[in-house]
Amino acid sequence: MTTLSSAPVAPLLARLFAEADANPPAASPAFAGITGEDHRRLMRSKTEYRDFYAALADFALPVSREVGGLLYMLSRAIRATSIVEFGTSFGLSTLHLAAALRDNGGGRLITSEFEPAKLLRARDNLTRAGLADLVEFREGDALETLATDLPETIDLVLLDGAKALYSDILDRLEDRLRPGTILIADNADHCPEYLERVGNIANGYMSMPFSDEVELSIRLG
Ligand SMILES: C[S@@+](CC[C@H](N)C(=O)[O-])C[C@H]1O[C@@H](n2cnc3c(N)ncnc32)[C@H](O)[C@@H]1O
């Protein structure tokens, strides 16, 4: 048995995913009257992301169950002990990553979120899972909170905050990546700047769309 597949983590995740399914963001008044084109623009904006996510503060917006499993698998496969996450929300992805750290023998997961109420829920979820000791929660805009006090080496990065900022966040983390560091970027199609960067081997990355949800990349030596 693994930490991910046993209590308290497995039933907690089942409940949190079911709650997220029952409360999709499309139900938000914030989305009433928003066209597909508006949504696309907001997802790609480097100036409107604060208001956009504030309007979505009651929604979990989690990675899919499959991507959650992928996060656990990859973290286990490379025996990650040092993980950075951009975009905590209610902590569903964080639970997968922290479960992998536990099963890898321990480590440190830095996660970043600017909605205080979301961080409270994430902390509560990680505490209920018995995994809070592995997680450092950083409150505020990740452009600032991930700019300092990083681990010497980062084994795995999850990018799942404002899509337009993926390359800017990578700027802050890049000198801590090692050959073989894995980067998983959710819905990266909304950040062409990031895809061009990791898609060019001359920049020190190899990358591919792993599914229609995530771009999977590694740092080269
Ligand atoms: C898609 S959700 C993250 C879902 C989470 N990874 C999960 O799977 O449960 C994106 C989150 O990133 C947060 N966020 C977006 N841009 C941010 C920024 N610049 N700094 C900190 N948090 C940010 C939003 O408030 C939102 O909660």
The ligand as a MOL file (V3000), in Angstrom:
LIG
                    3D

  0  0  0     0  0            999 V3000
M  V30 BEGIN CTAB
M  V30 COUNTS 27 29 0 0 0
M  V30 BEGIN ATOM
M  V30 1 C -5.8660 25.7920 -11.2770 0
M  V30 2 S -5.7790 26.3440 -9.6220 0 CHG=1
M  V30 3 C -4.6100 25.2590 -8.8600 0
M  V30 4 C -5.1820 23.8940 -8.5890 0
M  V30 5 C -4.2840 23.0230 -7.7430 0
M  V30 6 N -2.9560 22.9030 -8.3290 0
M  V30 7 C -4.8970 21.6570 -7.6070 0
M  V30 8 O -4.6750 20.8080 -8.4830 0
M  V30 9 O -5.6340 21.4310 -6.6330 0 CHG=-1
M  V30 10 C -4.7860 27.7940 -9.7900 0
M  V30 11 C -4.5560 28.4920 -8.4710 0
M  V30 12 O -3.4280 29.3590 -8.6100 0
M  V30 13 C -3.6570 30.5380 -7.8950 0
M  V30 14 N -2.8130 31.5570 -8.5170 0
M  V30 15 C -2.9170 32.0240 -9.7880 0
M  V30 16 N -1.9390 32.8970 -10.0330 0
M  V30 17 C -1.1950 33.0140 -8.9060 0
M  V30 18 C -0.0540 33.7760 -8.5530 0
M  V30 19 N 0.5130 34.6200 -9.4150 0
M  V30 20 N 0.4610 33.6160 -7.3100 0
M  V30 21 C -0.1240 32.7580 -6.4270 0
M  V30 22 N -1.2140 32.0180 -6.6990 0
M  V30 23 C -1.7530 32.1450 -7.9320 0
M  V30 24 C -5.1610 30.7790 -8.0330 0
M  V30 25 O -5.6900 31.5620 -6.9820 0
M  V30 26 C -5.7160 29.3510 -8.0230 0
M  V30 27 O -6.1210 28.9540 -6.7340 0
M  V30 END ATOM
M  V30 BEGIN BOND
M  V30 1 1 1 2
M  V30 2 1 2 3
M  V30 3 1 2 10
M  V30 4 1 3 4
M  V30 5 1 4 5
M  V30 6 1 5 6
M  V30 7 1 5 7
M  V30 8 2 7 8
M  V30 9 1 7 9
M  V30 10 1 10 11
M  V30 11 1 11 12
M  V30 12 1 11 26
M  V30 13 1 12 13
M  V30 14 1 13 14
M  V30 15 1 13 24
M  V30 16 1 14 15
M  V30 17 1 14 23
M  V30 18 2 15 16
M  V30 19 1 16 17
M  V30 20 1 17 18
M  V30 21 2 17 23
M  V30 22 1 18 19
M  V30 23 2 18 20
M  V30 24 1 20 21
M  V30 25 2 21 22
M  V30 26 1 22 23
M  V30 27 1 24 25
M  V30 28 1 24 26
M  V30 29 1 26 27
M  V30 END BOND
M  V30 END CTAB
M  END
